[in-house]
Amino acid sequence: MSNWLDAVKWDADGLVPAIAQDYQTGRILMMAWMNREALALTVQENRAIYYSRSRQQLWRKGESSGHVQQLHEVRLDCDADVITLQVEQIGGIACHTGRESCFYRVYQNGEWVSVDPVLKDPKDIY
């Protein structure tokens, strides 16, 4: 039996986009990147672990903020090049801006409008 990680189509940098969704509502919380080790550890530890391209290292979501993403399910899309994670967002904040979701801006009349409230000031999180 082949390794389940071999089914993923990793990009030239060995990464795959991962979309985190609230497991109850389906709301998209954030998008980040995973390498092979991050995906394997996510499944092993039952929490979202990403790969930070800027820091060039693994990033355990919530390790500094406490806003851990508990894993409920992992899915691979039909082209095998995108992962979705169904998660429980501990503390209700996924975004470093202090919002529930990183997708808080809506295009309206030629501009991006912030429509979701800041639940906690980032200065109080990090």
JOHU-V572357 format. One record per pair of residues at least 6 apart in sequence whose ideal C-beta (glycine too) atoms are under 6 Angstrom apart, sorted by the first residue. I is the first residue (numbers start at 1). J is the second residue. If there is no record, write none. Layout:
i=<I/I>
j=<J/J>
//
This chain:
i=<5/7/8/8/9/9/10/14/15/15/16/16/17/18/18/18/18/19/19/20/20/20/20/20/20/21/21/23/23/23/23/28/29/29/29/30/30/32/33/33/34/34/35/38/38/38/38/41/42/42/46/47/47/47/48/48/48/48/49/49/50/52/61/62/64/65/67/67/67/68/69/69/70/71/72/73/74/75/92/93/93/94/95/98/98/98/98/98/99/99/104/104/105/105/106/106>
j=<36/80/16/80/80/81/16/35/33/35/34/83/82/32/34/83/85/31/84/29/30/48/69/85/87/28/86/72/86/87/88/103/89/94/101/94/102/50/51/53/50/51/51/49/50/51/58/49/48/49/71/68/70/71/61/69/85/87/58/60/59/59/69/68/126/125/90/91/93/90/87/89/88/87/86/86/85/84/100/119/120/101/102/118/119/120/121/122/116/118/114/116/112/114/113/115>
//
